[in-house]
């Protein structure tokens, strides 16, 4: 059975998945701080993507979550 070559969208999606998997593995090696930084990057991307679709709710929810976190761990 032969497989057909990937088109440019499939190749881009494949490369994005590979890159994400590599970043996740490196973040996990760095422990909780690495994972937190990875999630922070993903949260910002999710909020940006939502805003680009006209939904600012993700930014609002992220801001509220961060505010509560900071309040909980402040002196």
PyMOL commands that set and color helices and strands:
alter all, ss='L'
color gray80, all
select helices_A, chain A and resi 8-29+32-52+57-73
alter helices_A, ss='H'
color red, helices_A
deselect
rebuild
show_as cartoon
